[in-house]
Amino acid sequence: MDKLKTNVLYYGDNLKILREHIPDNSIDLIYLDPPFNSKKDYNILFKENGGVESEAQIKAFTDTWHWTQSAQNTYHDIVTTGPLKVGQLIGALHDAIGQNDVMAYLVMMTARLIELHRVLKPTGSLYLHCDPTMSHYIKLILDQIFGASNFQNEIIWFYKTGGASAKRFARKHDTIFFYTKSGRYRFNPQKEKSYMMHEYGFKKSNFQKDELGQYSWVYTKDVWEIPAVGSATKERLGYPTQKPFDLLERITKASSKEGDVVLDPFCGCGTTIVAAQKLNRRWIGIDITHLAITLMKNRIQDSFGNIPIEVIGEPEDLAGARALAHQDRYQFQYWALGLIKARPLGEKKKGADKGIDGVIQFIDDASGKAKRAVVQVKSGHVSVNAVRELKAVAVHDALGIFITLEPPTQPMLTEAVSTGIYHSPGWDKDYPKIQILTIEELLQGKTVDMPPLTQTGITFAKAPKVSTEEGEQLSM
């Protein structure tokens, strides 16, 4: 087992990472927002210049689970070697539900919750975010792993977004289960505004007046009305299932202190680690897609500047890049695009964008017109025909960037040079129209030769700056 590292992002399966990298009793606070088995595909939406949402989408993850040999093996491990009560519960659920998608999801979650209980400190807390799709099953599992006596709250997060239905009451909340590892845990009561104190029988003498002369601060209840991340929200990054910063800030303040370690094993776009960084906590984020890892790196830098971030699991050399390409060519593509801060164009390409894997947008003249460098990524054999294809699809764009895992041939280099140059009017400078970059060169620090990027030339919607704040006095 490695020594615990913090302020680190891990790429990979969180079950494997927890077992190999996170020691026993080392984490103060865990927040997880796992997939809910909603049987949906979740896409990332990118933003064009001016903040307008683009039609470009790319699948972030598929929230669908199936009973496979891997699920069967995990089920067997839980029943035979897991905690006795947990194994008995999973066995009973298996008998009742059968070998289907629901059982596959529950097996996946149970294995990870066992590990999360192991790494949590005796004084630590876990917040599990879910919806009614699986919450009733998840609570049974949590009761067996953490103990029913360590269940503290079923928090209802109420929001106003989403549509109404003529067939049922409008669904306007998620559930967050709050468990602790023992009866001795950190909890810092939070307060919120309320203009209905009289309904709860509070005495005005117990509270201070606000700026309007009203007594409006009360201890936070277990129903939280916090706006969801809507399409016009400033913090919106376009990541599916993104949760509001205020939600994670409240959880982090309530169950940790400065210097504590916060873990999010399903990190997504990284709201948990942004809240932890702002509140001077140490953090660990894990995700299974390079798309999310790239987004998190950019978000942390946008929010706090160039603070040191270690990423474990990304290729560090040519051999690692080859291994990733062999394992999953799509993850290789997302990772390679991230090396030059290009955004994936999307899986369903139409018309002139067919054959383009990613784009970098920039503005380099007074007109403010957006221009593009279009990107192709190749992980296998390459030839001069690939460069000719890029020339064809990039004919109406400023630049064409060809990223290759294998070294280019001399005819490829000659073909690229023969395309000519792009002249930037704003910078009065010439740039090669078609550029070939190898993965090896990118790992050594080589970059695209192009006009400097403005804020409009970023991969994802730019995260707002976040300032750290002094921690409050906390009590046990």
C-alpha positions, 0 to 999 in steps of 0.5 A, a space after each residue: 500500500 502506498 503512502 497517502 498522497 493528497 491534492 492528487 487526481 487518479 485516473 482509473 477504476 476507483 475500486 482498484 485505486 482504493 485498494 492499491 493507493 488509499 491506506 486504512 483509516 486515512 480519510 476524514 470526509 468522503 462524498 460520492 455521487 455515483 451513477 444511479 443506474 438510471 439507464 441513461 447516456 450522459 453527455 458533456 456539452 461544450 460552449 462556443 464563444 460568448 458562452 452559447 452552448 454548442 451542438 458538440 457533445 461527447 458521451 461522458 459515461 453510460 449509466 447502465 449496468 449489466 450482469 457480466 462475468 465481472 459482476 459475477 466474480 465481484 458478487 462471489 467475492 462479497 459473499 465469500 470474503 466480505 463482511 458477514 452481514 454484508 454478504 448475507 444481505 447481498 446473497 438475499 438480494 441476489 435471490 430476490 432480484 436475480 442476475 440482472 442489471 439492478 443486481 449488477 449495479 448493487 454488487 458494483 456499489 457494495 464492493 466500493 462502499 466496503 473499501 470506502 468504509 475501510 479508508 475512512 477514519 473512525 471520526 470520519 463521515 460519508 455522504 452518498 448522493 443518490 436518487 429514488 432509482 436506487 436509494 432504497 437498496 443503497 440504504 440497506 447496504 449502507 446500514 450493513 457496512 456502516 451500522 444502522 446506528 451510524 446513520 445520521 441523516 437522510 438529507 433532501 436536496 430540493 431544487 426547482 429545475 426540471 419539468 412537470 408531469 401530468 402522470 405524477 408529482 414533479 420530481 424535484 429532489 435528490 437524496 444524500 445519505 449521511 453516515 459516520 464510521 463511529 459515534 465519535 465524529 466531527 460535525 460543525 453545525 451550519 446555519 442558514 437564512 429563514 424568514 419563518 422562525 416563528 413557525 419553528 418556535 425560535 426565540 428572537 433573543 437567540 439570533 442576531 439581526 441581519 442587514 435588514 434588521 430581521 432575525 433570520 439565521 437558524 440551524 440548517 435542517 435536513 431539507 436543503 433548498 439549493 439551486 441546481 446548476 442550470 443552463 445559465 448558471 455561472 459555474 456551469 461547465 457543461 458536465 452532466 450531473 454537475 452539482 452546485 458548489 454551495 452543496 459541496 461547500 456546505 457538506 465540507 464545512 459541516 464534516 471536516 476542518 482545515 487540513 483534513 483529507 476529502 475524497 471523491 471516488 466518482 469525481 466527475 467535473 471536480 466540484 468536491 475538490 474545488 470546495 475542498 481547495 477553497 476551504 483549505 482541505 487536502 483532497 483526492 479525486 478519482 475518475 475513470 475517464 480522461 475527459 473528466 481528468 482533463 476537465 478537473 485539471 483545467 477547472 482547478 487551474 482556472 479557479 485557483 491558478 497554477 497550483 501543483 496537481 499530480 495526476 496518477 494513471 495518465 501515460 507518462 511516457 511512450 510506453 504508457 501511451 501505447 498501453 492506453 491506446 491498446 486498452 481503449 482507443 477512445 480514452 487515448 484520443 481524449 487524453 491526447 486531445 487534452 495534451 494540447 487543450 483541444 476539446 473533443 468534437 463529439 461522437 456523431 459528426 456530420 458534414 464538413 466535420 466528419 473526420 475531425 476528433 477535436 477543435 481549438 477555437 481562437 480569435 486573432 483579429 479585431 472582428 472577433 470572429 472565431 477561428 478553428 484549429 481542427 485536430 485528428 488523432 491516430 493511434 495506429 499505422 499512419 501514411 501520407 493519405 491521413 495527412 491528405 484527408 486532414 487537408 481536405 477537412 481543414 480546408 475552410 479552417 485556419 489550422 489542421 493538427 495531426 497527432 500521431 502515436 507512430 512516427 510520421 513518414 517523410 511523405 507525410 511531412 512533405 505533404 504537410 509542408 506543401 499545404 502552406 501557411 496560415 497568416 494571423 492578421 491580429 498577430 501579423 505572423 505566419 503559422 504552418 497550415 498543417 502541423 504533425 505532432 507526435 505523442 512523444 513530442 507532446 510528452 516532451 513539451 512541444 506545443 501547437 504553433 498557433 496564435 495565443 489563446 484567449 479565454 474563448 479558446 479553451 476546452 471546456 467552459 471556463 470555471 470562475 476564480 475561487 478564493 480560499 478562506 480562513 476556516 471557522 472554529 470547529 468543535 467535536 
